[in-house]
Amino acid sequence: MVTKVALLTAGGFAPCLSSAIGGLVQRYTEIAPEVEIIAYKHGYQGLLSGDSITVTDSVRAKAGLLHEYGGSPIGNSRVKLTNAKDLVKRGLVAEGEDPLKVAADRLAADGVDVLHTIGGDDTNTTAADLAAYLAAHDYGLTVVGLPKTIDNDVVPIKQSLGAWTAASMGARFAQNIVAEHNSGSRMLIVHEVMGRNCGWLTAATAQAYREWLDGREWLPEIGLSREAWDVHAVYVPEAEVDVDAEAERLRSVMDTVGNVTIFLSEGAGLESIVAQLEAAGQEVARDPFGHVKLDKINPGAWFSEQFAAKLGAEKVMVQKSGYYSRSAAANQADLELIRSMTDLAVDCALRGESGVIGQDEERGEELRAIEFERIKGGKPFDITTGWFTAMLASIGQPAPTPAPAAGH
């Protein structure tokens, strides 16, 4: 019997965290109001340190407010429970302690029957490690995850929470950034979009932005032209970027239109950038999960430097929409997806079924609790997808060639 559940949000923000918390609280209040709810602050960090808050009756009564906000009211952090060295360094566990045992013992001490994790692939693979430990040591807890990532790159989940909203917010951001194209002559604008290994968000953001262009009226006689406001290149990690060939194509755009706008995944060309930095003797910073810290190497600046001289750009602007997009409140499409997932998450929790809630691409896209051992990150964007290839063709960009596999 479930008497107490705990929630935590972890990893980077996505436009679904606040709403997912609200949805879980509403569903429990609706069908199992006797169940006590607590929330660990700042994700697994709060779980390890025992820092939690109680979801009171007044919070339950107004949980719907959480759908109106972005971010996470209970806080996030990046903590990997199997990286003991990092956790010792951060003071979250003592030397020699097993972080999984510390987390499991905290859940037991707090009387928790169900843990809901809301996060991306790192969060849910960490949840998988914890669930396996709990099962192997007979703690008798159920762990139910929700898939949050704006990259939409969790295997085998069709659509991650927050990704649709992030694309629409990135497109809104671009409306103002691309308006800068006439702030100087021969302007090169690079719009850097989040997406370490997966180009879905960059592609979807470009598509959403161009849909906005489609709905506008233009006045080219005074210089208000669709061509100048358009996206002229879209680069994603899954596709190879031939800088010289693209520079030649984009030089023609610059000469004809007067400006060039590129939508760039932050992970596009990452191996080349890292290799160049390491060859120059620079240390590349990485996070506790081993990921390159993209904010330290600045892919947008690197690409702008590759193209600026080749295009004869007189002014260069690099802008990043990531923080603007990831902290937004969920849009209607995501709210509907969140509701369907939080409802099922609670139902699964009450019957003791662990897993990550999602549309299982390997099971006919059925919405179900997907087994933790099948969850992994890094699902690539399919660059042969019809809407993507059609978009590239419409902007004159050649059909994409798959990038070399990592390590090659």
Secondary structure, DSSP 4 states (H G I P E B T S, - for coil): ---EEEEEE-SS--TTHHHHHHHHHHHHHHH-TTSEEEEETTTHHHHHHT-EEE--HHHHHTGGGGGG--S-TT------TT-HHHHHHTTSS-TT--HHHHHHHHHHHTT-SEEEEEE-HHHHHHHHHHHHHHHHTT---EEEEEEB-TT---BTBSS-BTHHHHHHHHHHHHHHHHGGGGSSSSEEEEEEE--SS--HHHHHHHHHHHHHHHT---BGGGTB-HHHHS--EEE-TTB---HHHHHHHHHHHHHHHSEEEEEEETTTTHHHHHHHHHHTTPPPPB-TTS-B-HHHH-HHHHHHHHHHHHHT-SEEEEEE-HHHHHTSPP-HHHHHHHHHHHHHHHHHHHTT--EEEEEEGGGTTEEEEE-GGG-BS-PPP-TT-HHHHHHHHHTTPPPPPBPPPTT-
